[in-house]
Each structure stands twice: as C-alpha cells, then as structure tokens.
Amino acid sequence: MKFWRAKQLTSRKFKRLTGVSRQTFQLMVSLVKADEQNKNKPGRPPKLIIEDQVLMVIQYWREYRTYYHIGLDWGLSESAVCRTVHQIENILISSRKFSLPGKKELWKMSSQEDLVVMDVMESPIEKPHIGQKRFFSGKQGEHTLKTQVIIHQKSSKIICLAHALGRIHDFRLFKTSGVRFGELLKVIADKGYQGINKIHQLSETPIKKPKNKKLTKEQKKYNRELNRLRITVEHVNRRLKIFKILSDKYRNRHRRFGLRSNLIAGLYNHELAL
C-alpha cells in the first residue's frame, strides 16, 4: 500500500497497518527528510518518495516478508529494498529520537517507590550451519536469540535491552549484561533468575516447588501476587512482537538484530508518551 492510500485510512486502521500512530510516522518521515537535506551530494533521486520509503520499512518490520516479495509490490529490486531498509534504520538510530534510557538509568533509580520488572524474550532463528549448540534454547526447543527486557512497572516503559544466543541461561545473560540496580530499587523477575537476590538484595522471584513436595498456601499466594506485578513485562513483550520481525523466524544476519530490537523498543516508548 502506497502512502497516498495509507493516509486515507482512519487513525485506528493506520496503526493496525503499521504498528505505529500517525504522529510517530510523521516524526520518522521528518527525521529522514532532515538527513536528506544535510547531504552535500544527494545523488540520483530515489524511485520512492520519503513517505513511501518509511512506510515500506515499517511494513517490513510489521509483516517480515522477504525483500523479493516487498520489491514486487513497490516496483524495486531486492537489493534496492535491502539498501533502503538499512538506510532508514541507520538514520532513525543515529537521530537518537528513539533511544532507550539505558542501563545507567537503573543505577540512578534509587527511590523505594520505583519498581522494575525483568524478563527474557526469545526470537526463533533459522537453523545455523555452524555452531548450532550455541543457539539452541532448551526452554523453547529450537534455535533462538534472547533479548533481556527491563521495564518500569508502573509506566510500562522499556529502560534497556540486552541480547545473547539461545543457549545462554537467563541469569547468566543478566550477569554478562552489566546491568546494576540502585540500592533502594526493587526488582521482580521470573524463576529463571533464581539467585539474583545474592547480587541485589531488593529483588524477588517466585518460589520454586521443592522436589517431591508442594508449595504451601502462603507460598502460592506470594507467587500469585508477584505474578500480578510481573505480568506487565509479558504485555510489553506482546506489544514488541506485534512486529513480526521479532516473533517470526529471523532470517537476516544476527549482527543487526540488536539494532532492530532496540529501534522497535524505542518506537514503543515513543508511542507510550503520546
């Protein structure tokens, strides 16, 4: 769908199509236009106007079709589609308009009223030809890339992300990510982070059922109350995976996965602020 047709849609249908609001889309277009104006040698004019280029990139994230099929719809070659996607992504990242607060923000958060929730999201990938064991996730039963998501519980705002291969355990990913919390900051995580309270005292995880025993009523009640607070991060994961590039089997080179997941998380944060 070209931009001239997409702009005739209602706001609700436009967001269903692209995953972002009109305000966010217009901001993305303005950033790309500003970058084009700053170029000393613009070169040969592109076949698509900037609005269509941005719309094509968003649809690529949203639907995650191949460059070949997208090129057929837009009248471009596969290489032109790939080049445009990379160019728009680089412009949006370098603008820092969609940057996450970062892990330094966690160290500054020292209020007892603040509460952050941590979880790991997994994205399936195609079976690698080399080093398959490094990518195999026993939890998912397939080859994956892991993304550690840390959010502010009340606002649902994403603070930072960290990435690892599928074989890496959730707790090990946390330790290698370099994330450190303020002394008074309360942290909630799932059972994959057992032992985190040795690193950060104000952290809570669900109580695991002992072998050949059952949890008491008090322990079950504690787990339910903790899960009511932790469910927020699951909703955030669902919002991110609206973009199928994060939920479908990832076909591209892995070195660009972190850039795209951070950019989509930044778009999500910007949507919250509207």
CORTAKA-V289800 format. One record per residue. N is the residue number from 0. RES is the residue in three letters. OMEGA is omega in whole degrees, -180 to 180 (999 if undefined). D_CENTER is the distance of its C-alpha to the mean C-alpha in Angstrom with 2 decimals. Layout:
n->{N;N}
res->{RES;RES}
omega->{OMEGA;OMEGA}
d_center->{D_CENTER;D_CENTER}
This chain:
n->{0;1;2;3;4;5;6;7;8;9;10;11;12;13;14;15;16;17;18;19;20;21;22;23;24;25;26;27;28;29;30;31;32;33;34;35;36;37;38;39;40;41;42;43;44;45;46;47;48;49;50;51;52;53;54;55;56;57;58;59;60;61;62;63;64;65;66;67;68;69;70;71;72;73;74;75;76;77;78;79;80;81;82;83;84;85;86;87;88;89;90;91;92;93;94;95;96;97;98;99;100;101;102;103;104;105;106;107;108;109;110;111;112;113;114;115;116;117;118;119;120;121;122;123;124;125;126;127;128;129;130;131;132;133;134;135;136;137;138;139;140;141;142;143;144;145;146;147;148;149;150;151;152;153;154;155;156;157;158;159;160;161;162;163;164;165;166;167;168;169;170;171;172;173;174;175;176;177;178;179;180;181;182;183;184;185;186;187;188;189;190;191;192;193;194;195;196;197;198;199;200;201;202;203;204;205;206;207;208;209;210;211;212;213;214;215;216;217;218;219;220;221;222;223;224;225;226;227;228;229;230;231;232;233;234;235;236;237;238;239;240;241;242;243;244;245;246;247;248;249;250;251;252;253;254;255;256;257;258;259;260;261;262;263;264;265;266;267;268;269;270;271;272;273}
res->{MET;LYS;PHE;TRP;ARG;ALA;LYS;GLN;LEU;THR;SER;ARG;LYS;PHE;LYS;ARG;LEU;THR;GLY;VAL;SER;ARG;GLN;THR;PHE;GLN;LEU;MET;VAL;SER;LEU;VAL;LYS;ALA;ASP;GLU;GLN;ASN;LYS;ASN;LYS;PRO;GLY;ARG;PRO;PRO;LYS;LEU;ILE;ILE;GLU;ASP;GLN;VAL;LEU;MET;VAL;ILE;GLN;TYR;TRP;ARG;GLU;TYR;ARG;THR;TYR;TYR;HIS;ILE;GLY;LEU;ASP;TRP;GLY;LEU;SER;GLU;SER;ALA;VAL;CYS;ARG;THR;VAL;HIS;GLN;ILE;GLU;ASN;ILE;LEU;ILE;SER;SER;ARG;LYS;PHE;SER;LEU;PRO;GLY;LYS;LYS;GLU;LEU;TRP;LYS;MET;SER;SER;GLN;GLU;ASP;LEU;VAL;VAL;MET;ASP;VAL;MET;GLU;SER;PRO;ILE;GLU;LYS;PRO;HIS;ILE;GLY;GLN;LYS;ARG;PHE;PHE;SER;GLY;LYS;GLN;GLY;GLU;HIS;THR;LEU;LYS;THR;GLN;VAL;ILE;ILE;HIS;GLN;LYS;SER;SER;LYS;ILE;ILE;CYS;LEU;ALA;HIS;ALA;LEU;GLY;ARG;ILE;HIS;ASP;PHE;ARG;LEU;PHE;LYS;THR;SER;GLY;VAL;ARG;PHE;GLY;GLU;LEU;LEU;LYS;VAL;ILE;ALA;ASP;LYS;GLY;TYR;GLN;GLY;ILE;ASN;LYS;ILE;HIS;GLN;LEU;SER;GLU;THR;PRO;ILE;LYS;LYS;PRO;LYS;ASN;LYS;LYS;LEU;THR;LYS;GLU;GLN;LYS;LYS;TYR;ASN;ARG;GLU;LEU;ASN;ARG;LEU;ARG;ILE;THR;VAL;GLU;HIS;VAL;ASN;ARG;ARG;LEU;LYS;ILE;PHE;LYS;ILE;LEU;SER;ASP;LYS;TYR;ARG;ASN;ARG;HIS;ARG;ARG;PHE;GLY;LEU;ARG;SER;ASN;LEU;ILE;ALA;GLY;LEU;TYR;ASN;HIS;GLU;LEU;ALA;LEU}
omega->{178;-176;-178;175;-178;-178;176;179;173;-179;-179;-180;177;179;176;-179;-171;-175;179;179;178;-179;179;179;180;176;178;179;-179;178;179;179;179;178;179;-179;-179;-179;178;-180;-177;179;-178;-179;-180;179;-177;172;-174;179;179;178;-180;179;179;180;179;178;176;177;-173;-174;180;171;-179;176;-178;-178;177;179;177;-179;-174;179;-179;174;178;-178;179;178;180;-179;180;179;-180;-179;-180;179;-180;179;-178;179;-177;178;179;176;-178;179;176;178;178;-175;176;179;180;180;-180;-178;-177;-180;178;179;180;179;178;-180;-175;179;179;177;-178;178;-180;178;174;-178;-177;177;-177;176;-176;-177;-178;-176;-174;178;178;-179;-179;-179;179;180;-173;166;-177;176;176;-177;176;-176;170;-169;-175;-176;-176;180;179;-178;180;177;172;-172;178;177;-172;-177;-177;178;-178;-177;177;176;178;-177;-179;-178;180;-180;176;-176;173;-173;-177;-178;179;-176;176;180;-179;-174;179;-178;177;-179;-179;180;174;178;180;-172;-178;177;-177;175;178;179;180;179;177;-180;179;177;179;176;176;179;179;179;177;178;178;180;179;180;179;-179;177;177;-176;-175;-179;-178;177;176;178;177;179;180;179;-176;167;173;-170;177;177;-176;177;-180;-175;-174;-173;176;-172;-175;180;-177;-180;178;-177;180;176;180;179;176;177;175;178;178;180;178;179;-176;-178;999}
d_center->{25.09;26.21;25.44;29.01;28.50;25.02;26.34;28.99;26.56;26.28;23.33;22.21;22.59;20.93;17.70;18.13;18.58;15.77;13.17;14.01;17.32;20.24;20.03;16.56;17.81;21.00;19.38;17.54;20.97;22.83;20.80;21.54;25.15;25.61;24.57;27.01;29.77;29.44;30.15;33.75;34.15;32.14;33.70;34.10;32.53;29.70;30.45;27.76;27.60;24.54;23.53;23.67;21.72;18.75;19.12;19.28;16.04;14.21;16.09;15.16;11.40;12.58;15.34;14.74;18.49;20.29;21.43;24.91;24.52;22.70;25.48;28.13;26.92;26.75;29.77;28.11;28.23;25.40;25.58;25.50;22.36;20.61;22.05;21.01;17.33;17.29;19.41;17.42;14.12;16.29;17.93;14.94;13.60;17.22;17.91;15.74;15.58;11.79;11.69;10.42;13.57;13.30;15.00;18.36;17.77;17.93;21.32;22.57;21.83;25.16;26.11;27.00;25.58;22.00;20.00;16.57;14.95;13.25;11.95;10.71;8.69;10.43;10.24;13.89;15.50;19.05;21.74;22.26;25.83;25.98;24.80;23.74;24.13;21.47;18.77;20.37;18.84;21.78;19.85;18.44;21.49;19.82;18.25;14.54;11.90;10.59;7.57;9.11;7.71;10.56;11.35;14.72;16.43;18.57;16.41;13.07;11.62;8.75;10.96;9.43;7.46;9.79;10.24;13.37;15.40;15.95;19.31;18.30;18.90;16.45;19.03;19.67;16.05;16.42;19.76;18.81;15.77;18.41;17.11;20.19;20.84;23.63;26.75;26.80;23.11;22.68;19.89;19.22;17.75;18.59;21.39;19.53;20.06;23.83;25.64;23.21;25.99;28.03;25.62;24.87;27.59;25.89;23.36;23.76;22.87;24.53;27.98;28.35;31.37;34.17;35.63;38.35;37.98;36.37;34.50;36.71;36.30;35.24;32.53;31.24;31.30;29.38;26.62;26.45;26.25;23.48;21.47;22.00;20.21;17.46;16.70;14.69;11.63;12.17;12.24;8.88;7.52;9.87;8.84;5.36;7.68;10.13;9.06;11.01;9.92;7.30;10.14;13.26;14.88;13.41;16.55;15.93;16.63;14.30;14.77;12.57;9.55;8.39;9.29;7.49;3.90;5.43;7.22;5.31;4.29;7.94;9.14;8.32;10.25;12.85;13.42;14.19;16.72;18.60}
